[in-house]
Amino acid sequence: MSHTMFIDSWSFKATKDETWMPAQVPGCVHTDLLKQGRISDPFYGTNEHDLQWIDKIDWEYKSSFEASEAFMKEEIKELHFHGLDTYANVYLNDQLIVEADNMFRIWSVDVSDKLKDGKNELKIVFRSPIQEDLPKLKALGYRLPASNDQSVLGGLGEDQVSIFARKAPYHYGWDWGPRFVTSGIWRPVELVAWSGVLIRDVYIDQLHVTSEKAELIARIQLDSTITGKVVLQLTTEDMNWNLQAELQPGTHELSMPIVIDSPKLWWSRGLGDAHRYTFTAEAVAEQEGGSYKSLQQVKTGLRSVKLIRKRDAEGTGASFYFELNGIPVFAKGANHIPNDSFITEVTEERYRAEVLAAAEANMNMLRVWGGGIYEPNVFYDLCDEYGIMVWQDFMFACSMYPGDEHFLQNVKQEAIDNVKRLRNHPSIVLWCGNNEIDSAWAHYDEDAGWGWKKAFSAELREKLWSDYEKIFHELLPNVISELHASVEYWPSSPIVSLTGNKEQHGNPDTNEGDMHYWGVWHNVEPFENYQIKLGRFMSEYGFQSFPEYRTIRSFAEEDELDISSKVMKAHQKNGDGNRLIKQYMDLYMKQPTSFKSFLYLSQVLQADAMKMAIEAHRRKMPYCMGSLYWQMNDCWPVASWSGIDYYGRWKALHYYAKRSFAPLLISAQEEHDQLHVYIVSDRLAPSKGVLWLELFNTSGKLIRTTSKEAISPANSSQLSESISIAALLDGQRKEEVVLVITWIGEDGERVRYEHYFVKNQQLELKKPTIVVKEEHAEEGTVITLSSDVVAKQVVLIAEHEGMWSDNYFDLIPGKPHTVTFMSYDGSAQYRQAQAGSITVQSMFEHVVHSSAAIADA
Ligand code: BMA
């Protein structure tokens, strides 16, 4: 038997100070200082700017602990530091035992001969990551590009040092994140004691999995101090397997072939159950004089996953999609960033809130983006549980990195630690080398990329590229093929394919590989380009918005509620962001009537943009097989591309995404004088139904109705009908009508879609009278809304925290809409809840109307 104990009682201080203060472990200096009242809320106002001294000095943590008698009796004692951020020397009873220099690695030491009976002292000295890395920059003699490193804010001028540290890139600031370069013990410190045998690792390697049969190998790493026999037993559900082996002192890699007939497969959300098996491995070892036992459990799901990149018949491009258990899956979701600047603040509950929100919005994939962290096990457990596939980046983003031997070895060990930690999670369907570095550097294309190359001589360019290749084309793929061969490695996102020439680098016109399309937003192209710039797999595209009023008030006072105020600017990290929001708003929306209206409009604008993109991607199925918008979440309260803000509040985008990602989508697109109506379905069987087309004018009058039998196709997109717009409008003005398309399935399922022929700005809305029938049922608030005229983007604001089953929807006269209020209490599903008082608003009262329209209304 082994014993485990967590060392969690710590104090801390700045190395230069005398007084120790209580610390929280896992945690970091910033959160400890805040808890001690030594600094003010880092997210409030412009406080971020005043807290930049913290990363310039050294900090220390200490703990004294006693190991129990049971512990001391065991032969081997080990300390495992699951996460030290970042440059840390660890002393046990004044002896140096670890010199850490990588936040992402696990540091383990045998302390059998150092641990004492009674009190033991642990001390960890964290050297300033800035002071540590500045000399490296000097020694290098040139600056490596690091586009998002906010060194100026950090008081370092142009000296960007983030690339030297194997530490979460976003700590140094990003275009949605503040600069807080943390230090501390960010994952548990664990003391383990054992004798005889210890199972270190159980990996269920999935060789071949179908619904008939799962052929697996359980790869078990076992340490022994004895010479003798071991019986290894593996069980799951009502099955078990055995293996016997001879042990010598040392490390043993044992493999046990396993076959499970008719396995219950793990499916992504929407396709079936995300079934998981719990495997228990038990080792019983005997040697003269004693027997020893060790136990380990892992949970995994059985599935086969392939990334299919097959050349098109014409040879002009290649597919890019995930095949899960033989089924091509259209990936629907978003890019995930760390949920907090201070990552140890993210509880299991907060992780669940995010993954549950993804599930609720009909997503089936999240991309863990390479500028954050390898998330803790709990995040992947939740993705496993809810059937959310994970595209996992290694932690490299938008920068060039050093290539010295020490750096490479450090990265290699980081990859090994994390791949071994995560490879049993069925949700992980891809490992990706980095974010955007291949396309930013664009080695083979002089004119492409972000201009980085220009600063370097031909010789240095070759050197930097060869350093790049060592990590992303050799080291990382080698780790994956050795440790997690059943899942594909993709060198960079985006990339066309590894051609070694100009064709390699991702661009918005390619028909191969994955695509980041930032023409809309960074290049100020119109939203309509989302319908043209269509790749095989859209792994990034996005548009910013402001969080809601309550969230803004968490960091800004009333007199700062202006986007040009100091505080509001400090909470917009994309230099051009506020101007861009305004510019697009001027293009697509009428003018807002107030600051609150501006916030509302910014959310609707973002949601409209993402809706247009998602639907274009899905309509283009199977050419396009993935749509992951930028970005799912926030790490502090800020204006950003997120669909859910820092406090977990859903923006308009998240409600829109829920509709646009629904298993069955009706979507219409105008092309020249035609309106094309598509039915897109992720379901595996076709079904029959009727499509109703109703034309209403904005005053609420039904002008004409037609219907037609239709088929919802199996796992594909189908153009159901093309109609002449002129015939459809029948003389009505485009500014005054909406086409309501309703699918009514044979089974009674209803899916509705509204098509407007002009943008929000030109739409002539009438003042709605929205009637709200409120039922404060005991279980929670249920309301039914109806309107006398067409009411656009109706938003319900509840007094209490929670989310609505639907929000930011359009009301069509004669079609009442019922929604329920839900709250999240940390459990597996939302619960119906009381909303408290409710405010109902719509587009009409948030915008300035032309005087004619007002007179009309
Ligand atoms: C993509 C991401 C991030 C960035 C976002 C918005 O390039 O990979 O680096 O935050 O765009 O600019």
Boltz pocket constraint, residues with backbone or C-beta under 6 A from the ligand:
constraints:
  - pocket:
      binder: B
      contacts: [[A, 174], [A, 175], [A, 176], [A, 371], [A, 397], [A, 398], [A, 435], [A, 436], [A, 540], [A, 630]]
      max_distance: 6.0
